[in-house]
Amino acid sequence: MFDKESFSARLLELRNERKVMAKDLAEHLGITKQAMSSLEKGKNIPSVPTLVALADYFEVSLDYLVGRSNNRTLL
């Protein structure tokens, strides 16, 4: 099951760890800064292509990104 709170917290954590500005990540993903903000605040659920793009960008597993695992490692 998708956990919006875990996803939002992990997205913000990963972005801050990489010191990436929200507008730059939004541009990389092809979404608006407002859409990025909504994802980080847990107001919206990302599409599957956006989830995959985020996992690829941060080099983490999808399960980690959506809160199904605490293991960041890609298999």
C-alpha positions in Angstrom: 0.0 0.0 0.0 1.2 3.5 -0.8 2.0 5.5 2.3 1.7 9.3 1.5 3.3 10.4 4.7 6.4 8.2 4.3 6.7 9.1 0.6 6.5 12.8 1.3 9.0 12.6 4.2 11.5 10.5 2.2 11.2 12.7 -0.9 12.0 15.8 1.1 14.8 14.0 3.0 16.4 12.8 -0.3 16.1 16.2 -1.9 17.7 17.9 1.1 20.5 15.3 1.3 21.4 16.0 -2.3 20.9 19.8 -1.8 18.6 19.9 -4.8 16.2 22.8 -5.0 12.6 21.9 -5.5 12.3 23.9 -8.7 15.3 22.1 -10.2 14.0 18.7 -9.3 10.5 19.6 -10.7 12.2 20.7 -13.9 14.1 17.5 -14.2 10.8 15.5 -13.7 8.8 17.7 -16.1 6.4 18.9 -13.5 5.6 22.3 -12.0 7.2 23.6 -8.8 3.6 23.6 -7.4 3.2 19.9 -8.2 6.5 19.2 -6.6 5.4 21.1 -3.4 2.2 19.1 -3.4 4.1 15.8 -3.5 6.4 16.9 -0.6 3.4 18.0 1.4 1.5 14.8 0.8 -1.3 16.5 -1.0 -0.9 14.6 -4.2 0.1 11.0 -5.2 2.7 10.8 -8.0 2.2 9.0 -11.2 4.1 5.8 -11.8 6.4 7.4 -14.3 7.2 10.2 -11.8 7.8 7.6 -9.0 10.2 5.7 -11.3 12.0 8.9 -12.3 12.4 9.9 -8.6 13.8 6.5 -7.7 16.2 6.6 -10.6 17.3 10.2 -9.8 18.0 9.5 -6.1 19.2 5.9 -6.9 16.9 4.3 -4.3 14.4 1.5 -4.6 10.8 2.2 -5.3 9.9 0.3 -2.2 12.1 2.6 -0.1 10.6 5.7 -1.8 7.0 4.7 -1.1 7.7 3.5 2.5 7.4 -0.2 1.9 11.1 -0.8 3.0 13.8 0.9 4.9 16.4 -0.4 2.5 17.5 2.2 0.0 19.5 -0.3 -2.0 18.6 -1.1 -5.6 18.5 -4.7 -6.5 
